[in-house]
Structures are given as structure tokens and as C-alpha cells.
């Protein structure tokens, strides 16, 4: 059982994390203890910090490397699908770590992907990625899936990265690192839009593939893991613009799609419960993206938000969004106050919304178990 002093220490670290998440500098603060020495991230465009470039990523969002992407914090495009920082950026800052480099930006001396120098972690997330292999979508003629990468691609990148490290480095990596599994799997459902492939089929294939991915990491020795569920995808601008007006839930979002995400998350949480039993030495935290997102929708002013559904960057009425004239195109314009919007470009979120989600995950009640529990386990070497 952790000592009383250890619990006080953990509480102090939690307070520090809340403080660090409010700072604007990307540079770590000297002399401040880090709960984790490294972070390794996986996911899709909600987590990708540069593995995609313009012309890649989700279909219809091909202007990633163009302004006004990055306008708020970086003042330039950084190949993030937002006006500024993402959840993973705020997580890194809260741990007193620099922003994670995208895997594809790393090179060894022979110019292959990967690096022989382990610094503060790596981001393997890539925009447009699916959980299910690309071949499934190709075989079913689902041409919306323009991104060949899947969660298995990201895992293969991670394994190539591990090959550049020595044995002692690997042991330290799994012991002292936080593995942040960002949202992934929304694209699997989106790419089947208008097809005969059912949501039940996608959910079954996605959950089974995703579980194997998590087990592979856990079998390698991962001790501290956060797994984000799907957000309330029925509240995204793209979804709102395409769905029938009579398909709405009690918060004004698309009911059928929110129910789809909710059902997926239930299946995921059931699998995580099984994994916690199978891997008792690992701490697996579920980040409840769905309920956190809906909480902001219900009371946006509490989070400094005044626009729930319109995109900040885009063109057209009623949602400032057109599928073929998305953010970064010549006809699209950006709002002057992105922090007052939830949605940035029709699918992806603003820095302000990502910040709200991060605070709710790290310091709020939208993780199970609470993130402070994971911190306490880490600080006590459990």
C-alpha cells in the first residue's frame, strides 16, 4: 500500500501537471521533476504532429501544410490538423516534456526511418489512419480510404524504432514511458459511408484488431497506458452537414452517429477490462472522449466557447463547411477567434477544444481509473 507521504507526493505532481498544462512555452522547465521520461503516441489526425503532409491524410483535407493551419500557437503550419496544439502536445507539456517529434521526421545515419537516439519519445500517429488494414477497404471498393496506413503500420514503425535501441534502453523505455493511444477507428466507420458494409462489421473487425495491437504493446512490457475512446462524432461539423435534420439527439448532435460511437466505446471498455485482468502489472486508463466532448457541448460557455457546430475555418452556410472547399483552400477563410469554436476545419478540433479535453482527461473525472491513479502507481514503482 502506498505511504501517506507518497500520496501527498502524487497529489503534488497532479497539481504540477495542471499548472504545466497552462504554460505556453514548448520548452521544459529546468529543475522540475518529470513523471515520465518519455511519451510514445499512436492514433490518427487527432494526434498526428507531422507524419502527414499536404496531399495526404483524410480525403478532402489536403491543405494541411498551408496557412491558416497552425495560426494560433505556432504561427505557421506544422502539419497538425488544427489551428494550434493537439491533446498530445498539451500532455507532453503537462509532463514537462518537449513536443513529440513525428516518427517520419526521424532519420538514422543511413537515412532510413527511425533514430538511434532516444530523447523524450516519438509520435507514430498518422492522419487518415484506420484500425482495420487498408486492404479491407480496397477489397470492398471503399475509395474514401486514401490513406494506406493503419494501426498495424504504426506498430511496425514502433518495432523498427525499437531495433535502433540497445537492450538497456528498451528496458528503460517500457519502465519510464507513458504510452498515449489517441483516438483511432473513427475513419473506419467514415470510410464505409454510403456502402453496404455494416457498422457491426466495422466494430467487430476494429475492436479485435485494436485489442491485438494493445496486447502486442503490453506483451512487450508497457506498464503505463492511456487509451482514448471515440469522441462524440455526431457533433462534428462534417457529420452535422451531411445528416438529415431530424436525426438529432438531446444535445443537438447527430443521434445515429453518436450512438455508433457510444456503442463502439462500450465494446472497447469491455476489452480494456479484460486486459486489466490479464495484465495486472500494467495500468490501463480509459479516456472518455465521448462524454468529455458532450460535456462541452452542454455547457460551452464554461470552457470559453460560443460556437458549438460551425467550423472556424471553411466556407458556406449553415456550418461554414463545404466538402470540396475545406480549410486551406483558396476560397476558405478562418475566424479571428478559434478558441471560441469547438471545430476547426469541419472534422478536427481547435486548440481551445483540445486543451479542454486534455484538462478533463488529466485533472478531471473523464478517465477510468483517474489519471492521478496512474501517476501514483508510477511514482511508487508499482
C-alpha positions as CSV (number, residue, x, y, z in Angstrom):
1,X,0.0,0.0,0.0
2,X,1.4,3.4,-0.9
3,X,2.5,5.5,2.0
4,X,0.8,8.7,3.1
5,X,3.8,10.7,2.0
6,X,3.7,9.1,-1.4
7,X,0.1,10.0,-1.7
8,X,0.9,13.6,-0.9
9,X,3.7,13.5,-3.4
10,X,1.3,12.2,-6.1
11,X,-1.2,14.9,-5.3
12,X,1.6,17.5,-5.7
13,X,2.6,16.0,-9.0
14,X,-1.1,16.1,-10.2
15,X,-1.2,19.8,-9.2
16,X,2.0,20.4,-11.1
17,X,0.6,18.7,-14.2
18,X,-2.4,21.1,-14.1
19,X,0.0,24.0,-13.8
20,X,2.3,22.8,-16.6
21,X,-0.6,22.3,-18.9
22,X,-1.4,26.0,-18.8
23,X,2.1,27.2,-19.9
24,X,2.6,28.5,-23.4
25,X,6.3,27.5,-23.9
26,X,7.2,24.2,-25.5
27,X,10.5,24.1,-23.6
28,X,10.6,22.0,-20.4
29,X,11.1,23.9,-17.1
30,X,14.5,23.1,-15.7
31,X,14.6,21.5,-12.2
32,X,11.0,20.3,-12.3
33,X,10.6,16.5,-11.9
34,X,9.1,14.6,-14.8
35,X,6.5,11.9,-14.0
36,X,7.6,10.2,-17.2
37,X,10.9,10.4,-19.1
38,X,9.2,9.7,-22.5
39,X,5.9,9.6,-24.2
40,X,5.0,7.3,-27.2
41,X,1.9,8.2,-29.1
42,X,-0.3,6.4,-31.6
43,X,-3.5,7.4,-33.4
44,X,-4.9,9.3,-36.3
45,X,-5.2,13.0,-37.3
46,X,-6.4,14.0,-33.9
47,X,-2.9,13.0,-32.6
48,X,-0.6,13.3,-35.6
49,X,2.0,16.0,-35.1
50,X,3.6,15.8,-38.6
51,X,3.7,12.3,-40.1
52,X,1.3,13.6,-42.8
53,X,1.8,16.4,-45.3
54,X,-0.4,18.2,-47.8
55,X,-1.9,15.8,-50.2
56,X,-2.1,13.0,-47.6
57,X,-4.4,12.4,-44.7
58,X,-8.2,12.2,-44.8
59,X,-9.9,12.6,-48.1
60,X,-10.9,16.2,-48.8
61,X,-8.5,17.7,-46.2
62,X,-5.4,18.1,-48.4
63,X,-4.2,21.5,-47.4
64,X,-2.5,20.6,-44.1
65,X,0.8,22.3,-44.9
66,X,-1.0,25.6,-45.7
67,X,-2.0,28.6,-43.6
68,X,-4.2,29.1,-41.6
69,X,-3.3,25.7,-40.1
70,X,-1.1,26.5,-37.1
71,X,-2.2,30.1,-36.9
72,X,-2.8,30.3,-33.2
73,X,0.2,28.9,-31.4
74,X,2.9,28.1,-33.9
75,X,2.1,31.0,-36.2
76,X,2.8,28.7,-39.1
77,X,1.6,25.3,-40.5
78,X,3.2,22.4,-38.7
79,X,1.3,19.6,-40.3
80,X,-1.1,19.4,-37.4
81,X,-4.9,19.3,-38.2
82,X,-5.7,22.3,-36.0
83,X,-5.0,26.0,-35.5
84,X,-2.5,25.1,-32.8
85,X,-1.7,22.4,-30.3
86,X,-3.3,19.0,-30.1
87,X,-4.2,16.9,-27.0
88,X,-0.8,15.1,-27.2
89,X,1.0,18.4,-27.2
90,X,-0.7,19.5,-24.0
91,X,0.0,16.1,-22.5
92,X,3.7,16.5,-23.3
93,X,3.8,20.0,-21.8
94,X,2.0,18.8,-18.7
95,X,4.7,16.2,-18.2
96,X,7.4,18.9,-18.6
97,X,8.5,17.3,-21.9
98,X,9.0,18.9,-25.3
99,X,6.6,18.3,-28.2
100,X,7.0,14.8,-29.6
101,X,8.7,14.5,-33.0
102,X,6.8,12.7,-35.7
103,X,8.3,9.3,-36.5
104,X,8.8,10.0,-40.2
105,X,10.9,13.1,-39.4
106,X,13.5,11.0,-37.6
107,X,16.5,9.6,-39.5
108,X,19.5,7.4,-38.7
109,X,22.8,8.0,-40.3
110,X,21.8,5.7,-43.2
111,X,18.7,7.8,-43.9
112,X,16.2,5.1,-43.0
113,X,13.2,5.8,-40.8
114,X,13.9,5.6,-37.1
115,X,16.5,7.0,-34.8
116,X,19.4,5.7,-32.8
117,X,18.9,8.4,-30.2
118,X,16.0,8.1,-27.8
119,X,15.2,11.6,-26.4
120,X,11.7,12.3,-25.0
121,X,9.6,9.9,-27.1
122,X,8.1,9.7,-30.6
123,X,4.7,10.2,-32.2
124,X,3.7,7.4,-34.5
125,X,0.1,8.7,-35.2
126,X,-0.7,9.4,-38.8
127,X,-3.7,11.2,-40.3
128,X,-6.3,9.2,-42.0
129,X,-5.2,6.0,-40.4
130,X,-7.6,3.2,-39.7
131,X,-7.6,0.3,-37.2
132,X,-8.6,-2.2,-39.9
133,X,-6.0,-2.8,-42.7
134,X,-6.2,-0.8,-45.8
135,X,-6.7,-4.0,-47.9
136,X,-10.1,-4.5,-46.4
137,X,-11.3,-1.1,-47.7
138,X,-9.7,-1.7,-51.1
139,X,-11.3,-5.1,-51.4
140,X,-14.7,-3.6,-50.7
141,X,-14.1,-0.8,-53.1
142,X,-14.3,1.8,-50.3
143,X,-12.4,4.5,-52.1
144,X,-12.8,7.1,-49.4
145,X,-9.9,5.4,-47.7
146,X,-7.0,7.1,-49.4
147,X,-4.5,6.5,-46.5
148,X,-2.7,3.2,-46.7
149,X,-1.5,3.4,-43.1
150,X,-3.3,1.6,-40.3
151,X,-2.6,1.0,-36.6
152,X,-0.6,-2.0,-37.7
153,X,1.6,0.3,-39.8
154,X,2.2,2.4,-36.7
155,X,3.1,-0.7,-34.7
156,X,5.6,-1.7,-37.4
157,X,7.2,1.8,-37.2
158,X,7.5,1.4,-33.5
159,X,9.1,-2.0,-33.8
160,X,11.6,-0.6,-36.3
161,X,12.3,2.2,-33.9
162,X,12.9,-0.4,-31.1
163,X,15.5,-2.1,-33.4
164,X,17.7,1.1,-33.1
165,X,17.9,0.8,-29.3
166,X,20.0,-1.3,-27.1
167,X,18.6,-3.8,-24.5
168,X,19.0,-1.4,-21.5
169,X,17.4,1.4,-23.5
170,X,14.4,-0.8,-24.2
171,X,14.0,-1.8,-20.6
172,X,14.1,1.9,-19.5
173,X,11.7,2.8,-22.3
174,X,8.9,0.4,-21.1
175,X,9.5,1.2,-17.4
176,X,9.7,5.0,-17.6
177,X,7.4,5.9,-20.6
178,X,3.8,6.8,-20.9
179,X,2.0,5.2,-23.9
180,X,-0.7,7.5,-25.1
181,X,-3.1,5.8,-27.6
182,X,-5.0,8.6,-29.2
183,X,-8.4,8.2,-30.8
184,X,-8.3,5.9,-33.8
185,X,-11.1,4.0,-35.6
186,X,-13.5,6.8,-36.5
187,X,-12.1,6.7,-40.0
188,X,-13.0,3.0,-40.3
189,X,-16.7,4.0,-39.9
190,X,-16.4,7.1,-42.0
191,X,-14.8,5.3,-45.0
192,X,-17.8,3.0,-45.2
193,X,-20.3,5.9,-45.6
194,X,-22.9,5.0,-48.2
195,X,-21.7,1.4,-48.6
196,X,-23.3,-1.9,-47.7
197,X,-20.7,-2.7,-45.1
198,X,-22.4,-2.5,-41.7
199,X,-21.4,-0.7,-38.6
200,X,-21.5,-4.1,-36.7
201,X,-18.9,-5.5,-39.2
202,X,-16.6,-2.5,-38.7
203,X,-17.0,-2.6,-34.9
204,X,-16.2,-6.3,-34.7
205,X,-13.1,-6.1,-37.0
206,X,-11.9,-2.8,-35.4
207,X,-12.2,-4.0,-31.8
208,X,-10.5,-7.3,-32.5
209,X,-7.6,-5.7,-34.4
210,X,-7.2,-2.9,-31.8
211,X,-7.1,-5.4,-29.0
212,X,-4.3,-7.3,-30.7
213,X,-2.4,-4.1,-31.1
214,X,-2.8,-3.2,-27.4
215,X,-1.8,-6.8,-26.4
216,X,1.3,-6.5,-28.5
217,X,2.4,-3.4,-26.6
218,X,1.5,-5.0,-23.3
219,X,3.4,-8.2,-24.1
220,X,6.5,-6.1,-24.8
221,X,6.3,-4.7,-21.3
222,X,4.3,-1.5,-21.5
223,X,3.4,-0.5,-17.9
224,X,1.5,2.8,-18.2
225,X,-1.0,3.3,-20.9
226,X,-3.8,5.8,-21.7
227,X,-6.4,4.7,-24.3
228,X,-8.7,7.4,-25.7
229,X,-12.2,6.3,-26.8
230,X,-14.0,7.8,-29.8
231,X,-15.3,11.3,-29.4
232,X,-19.0,12.3,-30.0
233,X,-18.5,12.1,-33.7
234,X,-22.2,13.0,-34.3
235,X,-21.3,16.6,-33.1
236,X,-18.6,17.1,-35.8
237,X,-19.3,19.7,-38.4
238,X,-19.0,17.3,-41.3
239,X,-21.5,14.9,-39.7
240,X,-23.9,17.7,-39.0
241,X,-23.7,18.9,-42.6
242,X,-24.4,15.5,-44.1
243,X,-27.1,14.1,-41.8
244,X,-30.8,14.5,-42.0
245,X,-32.1,17.4,-39.8
246,X,-34.5,15.0,-38.0
247,X,-31.6,12.8,-36.9
248,X,-30.6,14.7,-33.7
249,X,-30.1,13.8,-30.1
250,X,-30.8,15.7,-26.9
251,X,-27.7,18.0,-27.3
252,X,-28.4,18.8,-30.9
253,X,-25.9,16.4,-32.5
254,X,-26.5,13.6,-35.0
255,X,-28.1,10.8,-32.9
256,X,-27.3,7.8,-35.2
257,X,-23.6,8.6,-35.4
258,X,-23.3,9.5,-31.7
259,X,-25.0,6.2,-30.9
260,X,-22.5,4.4,-33.2
261,X,-19.5,6.0,-31.3
262,X,-21.1,5.2,-28.0
263,X,-21.6,1.5,-28.9
264,X,-18.0,1.3,-30.1
265,X,-16.7,2.7,-26.9
266,X,-18.7,0.2,-24.8
267,X,-17.1,-2.6,-26.7
268,X,-13.7,-1.1,-26.2
269,X,-14.2,-0.6,-22.5
270,X,-15.2,-4.2,-22.1
271,X,-12.0,-5.3,-23.8
272,X,-9.9,-3.0,-21.6
273,X,-11.5,-4.5,-18.5
274,X,-10.3,-7.9,-19.8
275,X,-6.8,-6.6,-20.5
276,X,-6.5,-5.2,-17.0
277,X,-7.2,-8.7,-15.6
278,X,-4.8,-10.4,-18.0
279,X,-2.0,-7.8,-17.4
280,X,-2.2,-6.9,-13.7
281,X,1.2,-5.2,-13.7
282,X,0.1,-2.7,-16.3
283,X,-2.1,0.4,-15.6
284,X,-4.5,0.9,-18.4
285,X,-6.5,4.1,-18.3
286,X,-9.6,4.8,-20.5
287,X,-10.0,8.4,-21.5
288,X,-13.7,9.0,-22.1
289,X,-13.6,11.3,-25.1
290,X,-17.4,10.8,-25.8
291,X,-18.7,12.1,-22.5
292,X,-16.0,14.8,-22.3
293,X,-16.9,16.2,-25.7
294,X,-20.7,16.2,-24.9
295,X,-20.0,17.9,-21.6
296,X,-18.6,20.9,-23.5
297,X,-21.5,20.8,-25.9
298,X,-23.9,21.0,-23.0
299,X,-22.2,24.0,-21.3
300,X,-19.8,25.6,-23.9
301,X,-19.5,29.0,-22.1
302,X,-17.9,27.2,-19.1
303,X,-15.0,26.5,-21.5
304,X,-14.9,29.9,-23.2
305,X,-16.7,28.5,-26.3
306,X,-19.6,30.2,-28.1
307,X,-19.9,28.2,-31.3
308,X,-20.6,24.5,-31.0
309,X,-21.1,23.3,-34.5
310,X,-19.8,25.7,-37.1
311,X,-16.2,25.3,-38.3
312,X,-13.8,28.1,-37.6
313,X,-12.0,27.6,-41.0
314,X,-14.1,27.0,-44.1
315,X,-16.8,28.4,-46.3
316,X,-20.5,28.2,-46.7
317,X,-23.7,28.0,-44.8
318,X,-25.0,26.9,-42.4
319,X,-21.9,25.4,-40.9
320,X,-19.1,27.3,-42.6
321,X,-18.2,24.0,-44.3
322,X,-18.1,22.6,-47.8
323,X,-16.7,19.1,-48.5
324,X,-14.8,20.3,-51.6
325,X,-13.6,23.7,-50.3
326,X,-12.1,22.8,-46.9
327,X,-9.8,24.8,-44.8
328,X,-6.6,25.9,-46.6
329,X,-8.2,26.1,-50.0
330,X,-8.3,29.4,-51.8
331,X,-11.9,30.1,-51.0
332,X,-11.9,29.2,-47.3
333,X,-11.3,31.7,-44.6
334,X,-10.6,31.3,-40.8
335,X,-12.4,33.0,-37.9
336,X,-10.5,35.5,-35.8
337,X,-11.2,33.8,-32.5
338,X,-10.6,30.0,-32.9
339,X,-10.6,29.5,-29.1
340,X,-14.4,30.2,-29.1
341,X,-15.0,27.4,-31.5
342,X,-15.1,23.6,-30.9
343,X,-14.4,22.7,-34.5
344,X,-11.5,23.9,-36.6
345,X,-12.0,22.7,-40.2
346,X,-15.1,20.6,-40.2
347,X,-13.6,17.4,-38.7
348,X,-10.7,18.4,-36.5
349,X,-10.8,20.5,-33.3
350,X,-9.4,23.8,-32.3
351,X,-6.5,24.2,-29.9
352,X,-9.0,25.5,-27.3
353,X,-11.1,22.4,-27.5
354,X,-8.1,20.1,-27.4
355,X,-7.0,22.0,-24.3
356,X,-10.4,21.5,-22.7
357,X,-10.3,17.8,-23.4
358,X,-6.7,17.4,-22.0
359,X,-7.7,19.1,-18.8
360,X,-10.7,16.8,-18.4
361,X,-8.5,13.8,-19.0
362,X,-5.5,14.7,-16.8
363,X,-7.2,16.6,-14.0
364,X,-10.9,15.9,-14.3
365,X,-13.2,12.9,-13.9
366,X,-13.2,11.7,-17.5
367,X,-10.7,8.9,-17.2
368,X,-11.2,5.5,-15.6
369,X,-9.3,4.9,-13.4
370,X,-8.4,8.6,-12.8
371,X,-5.1,9.7,-14.4
372,X,-3.9,10.5,-10.8
373,X,-4.1,6.8,-10.1
374,X,-1.7,6.0,-12.9
375,X,0.7,8.8,-11.7
376,X,0.6,7.4,-8.2
377,X,1.4,3.9,-9.4
378,X,4.3,5.3,-11.5
379,X,5.7,7.3,-8.6
380,X,5.6,4.3,-6.3
381,X,7.2,2.0,-8.8
382,X,4.1,-0.2,-9.0
